[in-house]
Amino acid sequence: MRFWNQIFIIAVLCLIPSLIIIGLFKANLSGIIIIWPIIFAFVVSKFWDEIIVKVEPLRAKIIKDMTTGNMRIVGPGWHAKYFWPEKAHKEISLEEIRLAIKEDKYETADSPVTVSGLLVYRPDIKYLLFFIQREKNDLEEILNSLLRNAIGEILSEKKSDNAVKERPEIGRKIMEQFKQQVELYQRKSGAYEQEDMLGILVSNFIINNIKLDPAVQQAKSQEEVEKRQRKSERTETETFLEQVQMWVDKGHTVEKATEIVLSMHGRGKRIVIDMQGDTSKASSVKPRIDLPIDDKD
């Protein structure tokens, strides 16, 4: 309506100079058919930039009424405005904003973990006025606080090992929880309040890293080392037993078979052998080594 209202006003106003020109040159009134379109086109071209606002993709413009101070927002595309008193006040980018979340410690169901991440959001054109009226540092402080709450709630239900293994899934859950936190922050008694409106849309939250507490990590690393050592010892014992059994199967006594295998590996091992079965029948003897010792003399 703004556009056509102004075009109508311009068209009517163009009649005045058209009639004056016709009167000066004593032309026939039919001359208005030629003169009026020329004047109309000239005037519209001069006022075009004042009545039409072009907004590029991923941009928004704030148009301000210079008499009342009221502002309205227009998104990408062509928009009409009154050449007076409205003026294009400010252009705002609607592109995504990335906020780095510094490493911080959070409690899980069993032990603390350290989390760092990246929050991706963009201005909400619907509430853009609230977005631009808030200081950047103030907004980032609020977002960090809400995100910490979301991370804490999700991780409190997880064990530290699972949190590390399920990082992508944890990130998605945190993002959903964070969206709810933002919604709750902005809503009071079912209505939006200006002082609490953030004016953003959350796009994504990415966990860059989840690390176990150093003390827990050290304990788990030591446990892994001990587990590998026990596995290695079992393997060594099983290999030794298999070799003894091989010589027993060839007709040697357990003592002789053990002596042969020890001579193959070096005589530094102290072993305990259970004699099970009839020792006179070599095939029925089942040796078991309880404690292998290293090859050092």
C-alpha positions in Angstrom: 0.0 0.0 0.0 2.9 2.4 0.7 4.1 2.0 -2.8 0.8 2.5 -4.6 -0.3 5.3 -2.3 2.9 7.2 -3.2 2.6 6.5 -6.9 -1.0 7.8 -6.8 0.2 11.0 -5.0 3.0 11.5 -7.5 0.6 11.0 -10.5 -1.8 13.6 -9.1 1.0 16.1 -8.4 2.4 15.6 -11.9 -0.9 16.9 -13.3 -0.1 20.4 -12.0 3.1 21.0 -14.0 1.5 19.3 -17.0 -1.5 21.7 -16.9 0.9 24.7 -16.5 3.0 23.7 -19.5 -0.2 23.2 -21.6 -1.4 26.7 -20.5 1.9 28.4 -21.3 2.1 26.9 -24.7 -1.6 27.2 -25.3 -1.7 23.6 -26.3 -4.7 21.5 -26.6 -5.7 19.5 -23.5 -5.0 16.4 -25.4 -1.3 17.3 -25.1 -1.5 16.2 -21.6 -1.4 12.6 -22.9 2.2 13.3 -24.1 3.4 15.7 -21.4 2.0 14.0 -18.2 3.8 10.6 -18.8 7.1 12.4 -19.4 6.8 14.4 -16.2 5.5 11.4 -14.2 8.4 9.2 -15.3 11.0 11.9 -14.5 9.6 12.5 -11.0 9.3 8.8 -10.2 12.9 8.2 -11.3 14.0 11.0 -8.9 12.0 9.6 -6.0 12.6 5.9 -6.7 15.4 5.5 -4.2 13.3 7.3 -1.6 10.3 5.1 -1.9 11.9 1.7 -2.6 14.3 -0.2 -0.4 16.3 -3.1 -1.7 17.6 -5.6 0.9 20.3 -8.1 -0.1 20.1 -11.8 0.9 21.1 -12.5 4.5 20.6 -8.9 5.4 17.8 -6.9 7.1 17.2 -3.2 7.2 15.6 -1.1 10.0 13.4 1.7 8.7 12.8 4.5 11.1 10.0 7.1 11.2 11.8 10.4 11.7 8.8 12.0 13.3 7.6 9.4 15.8 10.9 7.5 16.2 9.1 4.1 15.6 11.2 1.5 13.7 10.2 -1.5 11.6 12.3 -4.3 10.1 12.3 -5.5 6.5 14.0 -8.6 5.2 15.7 -9.6 1.9 13.9 -8.3 -1.2 12.2 -5.1 -2.5 10.2 -3.0 0.0 8.3 0.3 -0.2 8.7 3.1 2.3 7.3 6.6 2.5 9.9 9.0 1.1 9.0 11.2 4.0 9.2 10.7 7.0 10.7 7.2 6.8 14.4 6.7 6.3 16.5 3.5 6.1 18.1 3.6 9.5 20.4 0.6 9.8 21.4 -2.6 7.9 21.9 -5.8 10.0 23.6 -9.0 8.9 21.6 -12.2 9.4 24.6 -14.4 8.9 25.5 -17.0 11.5 27.6 -16.0 14.5 30.1 -18.4 16.1 30.8 -18.1 19.8 33.7 -20.2 21.1 32.9 -21.8 24.5 36.0 -22.0 26.6 37.1 -25.2 28.4 35.4 -25.6 31.7 34.9 -28.4 34.2 31.5 -30.2 34.6 30.3 -33.0 36.9 29.1 -36.3 35.4 27.5 -39.2 37.2 30.9 -40.5 38.4 33.7 -38.0 37.8 34.3 -34.5 36.4 35.1 -33.9 32.7 36.4 -30.8 30.9 34.3 -29.6 27.9 34.9 -27.0 25.2 32.7 -26.2 22.2 31.3 -23.9 19.6 27.9 -22.3 19.7 26.4 -21.2 16.3 23.5 -18.8 16.2 22.1 -16.0 14.1 19.8 -13.0 14.6 16.1 -13.7 14.5 14.6 -11.2 12.1 11.3 -11.4 13.9 12.9 -10.0 17.1 15.8 -8.1 15.5 15.2 -4.9 17.4 15.8 -6.7 20.7 19.0 -8.2 19.2 20.5 -4.9 18.2 19.5 -3.2 21.4 21.5 -5.6 23.5 25.2 -5.2 24.1 27.4 -7.9 22.5 29.2 -8.7 25.8 25.9 -8.8 27.7 24.5 -11.3 25.1 27.6 -13.5 25.1 27.5 -13.6 28.9 23.9 -14.7 29.0 24.5 -17.3 26.3 27.5 -18.7 28.2 25.5 -18.9 31.4 22.5 -20.7 29.7 24.8 -23.0 27.8 26.7 -24.0 31.0 23.3 -24.9 32.6 22.4 -27.0 29.5 25.8 -28.8 29.5 25.6 -29.5 33.2 22.1 -31.0 33.1 23.0 -33.3 30.2 26.3 -34.5 31.6 25.0 -35.0 35.1 23.1 -38.0 33.7 26.1 -39.6 32.0 29.1 -41.4 33.1 32.4 -39.8 32.1 33.5 -42.7 29.8 30.1 -42.6 28.0 30.3 -38.8 27.7 33.6 -39.1 25.9 32.5 -41.9 23.6 29.1 -40.4 22.7 30.4 -36.8 22.0 28.3 -36.1 18.8 25.1 -37.4 20.5 25.8 -35.4 23.6 26.3 -32.3 21.5 22.9 -32.7 19.9 21.2 -33.2 23.3 23.0 -30.1 24.7 21.7 -28.1 21.8 18.1 -29.1 22.3 18.4 -28.4 26.0 20.0 -25.0 25.3 17.1 -24.1 23.0 14.8 -24.8 25.9 16.9 -22.7 28.2 16.8 -19.7 25.8 13.0 -20.1 25.4 12.5 -20.2 29.2 14.8 -17.2 29.7 12.8 -15.2 27.2 9.4 -16.2 28.4 7.6 -14.8 31.5 4.1 -15.8 32.4 3.5 -16.9 28.8 4.4 -13.5 27.3 7.7 -12.2 26.0 9.3 -9.3 27.9 11.5 -6.8 26.2 14.3 -6.9 28.8 14.6 -10.6 28.5 14.3 -11.0 24.7 17.6 -12.2 23.1 16.4 -12.1 19.5 18.4 -15.1 18.3 17.9 -18.4 16.6 20.1 -21.3 17.7 21.6 -23.1 14.7 24.0 -25.7 16.3 26.3 -26.6 19.2 29.4 -28.5 18.5 31.5 -30.1 21.2 35.2 -29.6 20.3 36.5 -31.8 23.1 35.5 -33.8 26.2 38.4 -34.7 28.4 38.5 -36.8 31.5 39.8 -35.3 34.7 43.7 -35.7 34.7 43.6 -37.8 37.9 40.9 -40.0 36.5 42.7 -40.2 33.1 45.9 -41.3 34.9 44.1 -43.9 36.9 42.4 -45.3 33.8 45.7 -45.3 31.9 47.4 -47.2 34.7 44.5 -49.7 34.7 44.9 -50.2 31.0 48.6 -50.8 31.4 48.0 -53.4 34.1 45.3 -55.0 32.0 47.7 -55.4 29.1 50.4 -56.8 31.4 48.0 -59.4 32.8 46.9 -60.3 29.3 50.6 -60.6 28.2 51.4 -62.8 31.3 48.4 -65.1 30.5 49.6 -65.4 26.9 53.1 -66.2 28.0 51.8 -68.8 30.5 49.5 -70.4 27.9 52.4 -70.6 25.4 54.7 -72.2 28.0 52.0 -74.8 28.9 51.3 -75.6 25.3 55.0 -76.3 24.7 55.3 -78.5 27.8 52.2 -80.4 26.8 53.7 -80.9 23.3 56.7 -82.6 24.9 54.5 -84.6 27.2 52.5 -85.8 24.2 55.7 -87.0 22.7 56.2 -89.3 25.7 58.3 -87.3 28.1 57.4 -86.8 31.8 56.2 -83.5 33.0 59.5 -82.8 34.7 61.5 -83.7 31.6 59.1 -81.7 29.3 59.4 -78.7 31.6 63.2 -78.9 31.7 63.3 -79.0 27.9 61.0 -76.0 27.5 63.0 -74.1 30.2 66.2 -74.8 28.4 64.6 -73.4 25.2 63.6 -70.2 27.0 66.5 -69.8 29.4 66.7 -71.2 32.9 65.5 -68.1 34.7 61.9 -69.1 35.2 60.5 -70.4 38.5 57.3 -72.4 37.9 54.9 -74.3 39.9 53.4 -77.4 38.2 50.3 -79.3 39.2 50.7 -83.0 38.6 47.3 -84.2 37.6 46.7 -87.7 36.4 49.0 -90.7 36.3 52.6 -89.6 35.9 53.5 -92.9 34.5 51.3 -92.2 31.5 52.7 -89.0 29.9 49.6 -88.3 27.9 47.4 -88.0 31.0 49.6 -85.4 32.6 48.2 -81.9 32.5 50.7 -79.3 33.7 49.7 -75.8 34.9 52.1 -72.9 35.4 50.8 -70.6 38.2 53.5 -68.0 38.3 55.9 -67.2 35.4 58.9 -65.1 36.3 61.1 -63.1 34.0 64.2 -64.5 32.4 66.7 -62.6 34.6 69.1 -64.7 36.7 
